[in-house]
Amino acid sequence: MDYQFKAGSIPLLVSMPHVGTDIPGDVLAAMTPAAVDRQDTDWHLVRLYAFLGEMGASVLSARWSRYVIDLNRPPENTNLYPGQDTTGLCPVDTFHREPLYLPGRAPDEAEVQRRLQAYWKPYHDQLRAELDRLLALHGRVVLWDAHSIASHVPRFFEGKLPDLNFGTADGKSCAPGLTEAVVARADGGYTIAVNGRFKGGHITRFYGEPAKGIHAIQLEMCQSTYMDEDAPYGYREDLASQVRQPLRAMMQAAADWVRA
């Protein structure tokens, strides 16, 4: 299976497109040791969000590493942040500009198209199908796109990133009331940004259609809130137990809002 999926009973779907760590053997054979490290993974999010099962939310999480193909990029590989540096649909370097491929082994256009069909499309087909199912059952649905990132990545932003970064495509992907309800529960002393450096990726921007009842919001969390940011990227229950409380409260706020 190209992803992990569990259907829920409430109008809330949580997508985790960057938690995957698998790399097919034929792809890995062309890659550098930097790729083997998989440092840009959204580590441990499935564990951090483990309470979703009790809530009755649907959960879709990736199997394949973002180094194989980035599920949160548009299939046309357009830059989501024009004028700013970013990695592409099939990244050729890490967030720290380390090459992912051996000389002459980077994927050509034919290989990119193959990966789109083999790895990108199945995830998005399931995402679309579940949104349609929940929409038919409940009339409207919240799509929560869950991400995490190292707190310091000079390539993309200066200094330290705020702890909790919400993106709604500058208010286009969901109703203002959802954003307000969620952010109001983001307490616990964590720093917060809304539509700052991260405004939501392809999933948030493409699927979020408030006029049609689909309200999409992205949360990009600093990994320093729940894990060690250096290899081997260990999970820190002492930190996770603290951030999990406002995280669960935010998810509950989203679920309550969409059912109101």
Disulfide bonds with the S-S distance in Angstrom:
none
